[in-house]
């Protein structure tokens, strides 16, 4: 298991080096695609389940939720919204968080930075809860509560985009065309 984790992390770091925007790399150069992203998602899900189950588990299932909170919440929220509209959960659309941020006027680099900061912040909640010995039930229900807030916010993203636009305009920042 440890060897698989190291191998996967090495491949992911290599991919990110070619795709993260930084002064030496202004745009993504490698496309992960559906097969790559689904394979990566399967690997992450398998590792989360594997590391959080059994007698000698490395972390609790509730902590695993927090470690992968943002992609998990975005995925489940999208599926729920599609099903509520009578569409297939596999129907493509532009309602993922990164689309919402782009429509709100953020550049792709800023959208990635926001998503990365949110993901790290949520993972830190899980890690701090784990080391602080917060009861698993509290960690779980806090995650469910945050998911409800996330789902409501993204479901009503157009309202929040208006607020973000007003904040941008008040701050004198120029928005990206959306």
C-alpha positions in Angstrom: 0.0 0.0 0.0 2.8 2.5 0.9 4.5 1.8 -2.4 1.3 2.4 -4.3 0.8 5.7 -2.5 4.4 6.8 -3.3 4.0 5.8 -6.9 0.7 7.6 -7.2 2.1 10.7 -5.6 5.1 10.7 -7.9 2.9 10.5 -11.0 0.6 13.2 -9.6 3.5 15.6 -8.8 4.9 15.0 -12.3 1.5 15.8 -13.8 1.1 18.9 -11.7 4.6 20.2 -12.6 3.4 20.4 -16.2 0.0 21.7 -15.4 0.3 24.2 -12.5 0.6 27.8 -13.6 3.7 29.5 -12.3 6.2 32.0 -13.8 7.9 29.3 -15.9 4.7 27.7 -17.0 1.9 30.1 -18.0 -0.6 27.5 -19.2 -1.3 23.8 -18.8 0.6 21.6 -21.2 -0.7 18.1 -20.3 -4.4 17.2 -20.5 -5.5 14.6 -17.9 -8.8 13.8 -19.8 -11.7 11.6 -18.6 -9.7 8.4 -18.4 -6.9 10.0 -16.4 -9.2 11.9 -14.0 -11.5 8.8 -13.5 -8.5 6.6 -12.8 -7.1 9.2 -10.4 -10.4 9.4 -8.7 -10.7 5.6 -8.4 -7.2 5.5 -6.9 -7.9 8.3 -4.4 -11.2 6.6 -3.4 -9.6 3.2 -3.0 -6.8 4.7 -0.8 -9.2 6.6 1.3 -11.3 3.5 1.9 -8.2 1.3 2.4 -6.6 3.6 4.9 -9.8 4.2 6.9 -10.9 0.6 7.3 -9.9 -2.4 9.4 -8.3 -3.0 12.7 -5.1 -1.1 12.0 -6.5 1.8 10.1 -4.4 4.9 9.6 -7.3 7.3 10.0 -11.0 7.3 10.7 -13.6 7.3 8.0 -14.7 10.8 9.1 -11.2 12.1 8.7 -11.0 10.6 5.2 -14.1 12.6 4.3 -12.4 15.8 5.4 -9.2 15.0 3.5 -11.1 14.7 0.2 -14.0 17.1 1.1 -14.0 19.5 -1.7 -14.0 17.1 -4.7 -16.4 14.8 -2.8 -18.8 17.7 -2.0 -18.6 19.0 -5.5 -19.2 15.6 -7.1 -22.2 14.7 -4.8 -23.7 18.2 -5.2 -23.5 18.0 -9.0 -25.1 14.6 -9.0 -28.0 15.7 -6.7 -28.6 18.8 -8.8 -28.7 16.8 -12.0 -31.0 14.2 -10.5 -33.4 16.9 -9.1 -33.7 18.3 -12.7 -34.5 14.9 -14.0 -31.2 14.5 -15.9 -28.7 11.7 -15.8 -26.0 12.2 -13.1 -23.5 11.7 -15.9 -24.8 14.5 -18.0 -22.1 17.1 -18.7 -22.7 20.7 -17.7 -20.8 23.8 -16.4 -21.9 23.7 -12.8 -18.8 22.5 -11.1 -17.1 24.8 -8.6 -14.3 25.8 -11.1 -16.9 26.8 -13.7 -18.7 28.9 -11.0 -15.5 30.6 -10.1 -14.7 31.3 -13.8 -18.2 32.8 -14.3 -17.7 34.9 -11.2 -14.8 36.6 -13.0 -11.8 34.8 -11.6 -8.9 33.8 -13.9 -8.1 30.1 -14.3 -5.0 30.6 -12.1 -7.0 32.4 -9.3 -9.8 29.7 -9.5 -7.2 27.0 -9.1 -5.6 28.9 -6.2 -9.0 29.3 -4.5 -9.9 25.6 -4.9 -6.5 24.6 -3.7 -6.8 26.8 -0.6 -10.3 25.5 0.2 -9.2 21.9 -0.3 -6.1 22.3 2.0 -8.2 24.2 4.6 -10.8 21.4 4.7 -8.1 18.7 4.9 -6.5 20.6 7.7 -9.8 20.5 9.6 -9.8 16.7 9.3 -6.1 16.5 10.4 -6.6 18.8 13.4 -9.7 17.0 14.4 -7.9 13.6 14.2 -4.9 14.8 16.3 -7.2 16.7 18.7 -9.2 13.5 19.2 -12.5 15.1 18.2 -15.1 12.3 18.3 -15.8 10.7 15.0 -19.5 11.5 15.2 -18.8 15.2 15.6 -16.4 15.2 12.6 -19.0 13.3 10.5 -21.9 15.6 11.3 -19.8 18.7 10.9 -18.9 17.5 7.4 -22.6 16.8 6.6 -23.4 20.3 7.8 -20.7 21.9 5.7 -21.8 19.8 2.7 -25.4 21.2 3.1 -24.0 24.7 3.1 -21.8 24.0 0.1 -24.7 22.4 -1.8 -27.0 25.4 -1.1 -24.3 27.9 -2.1 -23.3 26.2 -5.3 -27.0 25.5 -6.2 -27.6 29.3 -5.9 -24.3 30.3 -7.3 -25.8 33.0 -9.5 -26.8 34.9 -6.4 -23.3 34.6 -4.9 -21.7 35.6 -8.2 -23.6 38.9 -8.0 -22.2 39.5 -4.6 -18.7 38.6 -5.8 -19.1 41.0 -8.8 -20.1 43.8 -6.4 -17.1 43.1 -4.2 -14.8 43.1 -7.3 -16.3 46.4 -8.5 -16.1 48.0 -5.1 -12.5 47.0 -4.8 -11.8 48.4 -8.3 -10.6 45.0 -9.6 -11.1 44.2 -13.2 -13.2 41.1 -13.9 -12.4 38.5 -16.5 -15.1 38.3 -19.2 -17.6 35.6 -18.2 
